[in-house]
Amino acid sequence: MKRFIEGIDREQGLLFPDHLEDFVGEDNLVRAVDAFVDALDLLGIGFVGAANTGRPGYHPSVLLKLYVYGYLHRIHSSRRLELEAGRNVELMWLTGRLAPDFKTIADFRRDNGKAIKKVCS
């Protein structure tokens, strides 16, 4: 029917893929979260990195950005943050398309509780 607006075909390949930067406006809150966390001295505040268990861990700034975003949008569950990191364009932009699992997010919160409180105060 020609009377309705139609979306693009899901199977159609694109010659020039979209950039995440195009989907996040200049006045978006995630840009403030990104600038805020990047300006912090995470080691000086007391953040610890992931345990050295063979596979490289996530940088504490990535997990802190995810946590602060969740705090600002009332997302408290680590499972919900994992889900949002995989489907939310703002979080994809903020984390560089990294999507840590819920256990990693929960462990970060547990291991860095005092440092997170310092950041939020």
N, C-alpha and C positions, 0 to 999 in steps of 0.2 A: 504494500500500500504506500503510495507516495505522499499521503497526508501527514505522516509522522516523521519525526527526526529519528534517524537510525544511527546506531553506534558502529564502530569499526568491527570488521570480522576478526574474531579471536585467533584464527589460524593464519591471518595475513602477516607476513614478516615485514619489518620496517627497515628501510635502508638507513635511516638515521634514527637511532634509538633516542628516547627522551632521557634527559638528565634529571637527577633528583633535584638539582638546584632550581630547575624550572618550576617545581611543585611547591617550593617553600618560599613564601613572600619575604620581602626585606624587613617587614615589621612583625614577623612571626615570633612567638615566644621561644621557640627552640633555638633561635639565633642568640637570644640573651642567655639561655642555659649554657649553650656552647661556649660563649665568650666568658661567662662567669667561671665555669669549671676550668677552662684553659688558663685563666689568670691565677688560679690557686697553686700554692706550693704543697702538693699532695703529700710528699714525704715529710715535710716540716709539720704538717697538721697531724700526721700519724697514720696515714694509710699504708697498708702492707699489700704487697703484690701476691699473686697466686703462688701456691707451693710449687716447687720445682719437681714435677712428677714425670717429666719426659716431654709432654706436649706443651708448647708455649701457652701461657695463660693470657687472659684479657688484661689490657692496661687498666689500672684503677680509674682513670679518667673516663673511660668508656662506660664502665659499670656505674660510676657516680652520676654521669649524665643520664643514664637510664633510670636510676633511682630518683634523681631530682625531678625528671619529667613525670615519673609515676606519682611522686608526691604532689606536684602541682595539678595533676589531673585526677587525683583521688584513686589511683591504682596502687593498691597496697600489696596485692598478692604477687609472689614471684612467678607463679604459673601464668597469671594474667599479663605480667610484664613480658614474659617470654613470648606469649601469643601476640601481643601488640608489636613487639620488635620485629616480628616476621611479616606483619601486614600493614602497619601504620607507616605511611610515607614520611611523616615528620620524624619518627624514630629511626627509620632507615637513613634519613639524611643525617640525623644527630650522631648515630653510631657508625656510620660508614657501611651500612648494610650488614653489620654484625648482629647476630641474634643468639646471645648466650642462653643456655638452658636454665630452667628454674632452679636447679641445684647450685649452679654457679652464682646466680643472683642471690639466693638465700645465704650461701656461704659468705659472699662478699658483705652482706648486711650483718651477719653474725660476727665476722672477723673484724669489721671496721665500725662497729656501733658507736664508739666514743668519737672517732674522727668524723663520722657523719653528723653527730650532734653538734660538733664544733662548726661544721660547714653551715648547718641550718640555723645556728644562733646568731 
